[in-house]
Amino acid sequence: MFRNLSTIGLPLSGRPSELIELALSFGFDGMDIDILDFCQQAEIYGVDHARRLMVSARLKASSVHLPITLGGDDATFATEVEQLPKLFEMAQATECTRATATIVPGSNEHSFKDLFELHRSRLDQIGNMASKHDVTIGLAIIPEAEHRADLSNQFIYNYEGLFGLISSSHESVGAVIDTWSLHIGGESTSIISQLPAKRIVELRVSDAPSDVASTELVADQRLMPGETGVINCVELLQTAEKAGFEGPVTPWATRATLKGIGRERIVRLAGDRLEAFWKDAGLTIAPRWFAPAVTDEQDTPDSEVLGLNKDESDKSSESAKAQTAAT
């Protein structure tokens, strides 16, 4: 497994060179690729030029997010799918072997059975394209009840349902395993054992507020991993390691929970949390070859950055230690 930075998982913006420097400075081994931007750069300057920064930084190209609407109407899907062969070709050029897409949690137009068949047939089509370029598709779910509330027909929003779809789909289709989704769905990390390691495409790690029931969580409450200790990220890493997973582990939080925190501090906090999880899970940490730049921001304690008082910070730390002792 390796530590991965996503500018979607942690909403970040900036020039590629700036983001790459932050990833290097704070211990990340890989980054997701903005595949549409990469394609534009490759068309103008060539593939070698477009990937030069990632190559020189020694960062792995972890994953690309596919601009595809799996549950959309036929016309929309047909338009989107036309660009996928080129995107997969460019992903392969970056030595990226993973791509992700998201399953809709329900529909007003289709029954569960019809939507299942629609996804299965579309995933077979996409899987055939992806396999030609050695890319595996990871499916993510939307677990929050708020996203299904106004839909007349519910679809897949937990891993039990997702694994059923994957087992019926192309062999190049797998799952994104997300601690947030597991927590909301009340599912155990042991569910990983139901999938072959090659069909686990990515792990995403987050935390949740301590004063909200898991079934009542909304998307904007998704916290930086390790912030409260409610969600046991170490357990997921240990379970995935035993299952033979070797892919990216990506911190994930919503913009609403990161408001007022600078870009550099967000990446530093995420890197520090992942490093702590790695140590607690007994995983090997490769030494950094890139030394972080020292800035004034680094003098501020994490508890102050996150808006926590000392008692709350100590409680979070004790909770994290308790998690580790229990694993």
Summary of the structure (lengths in Angstrom):
residues: 327
radius of gyration: 19.5
end to end distance: 18.4
largest distance: 56.1
contacts: 1072
relative contact order: 0.14
helix: 49%
strand: 14%
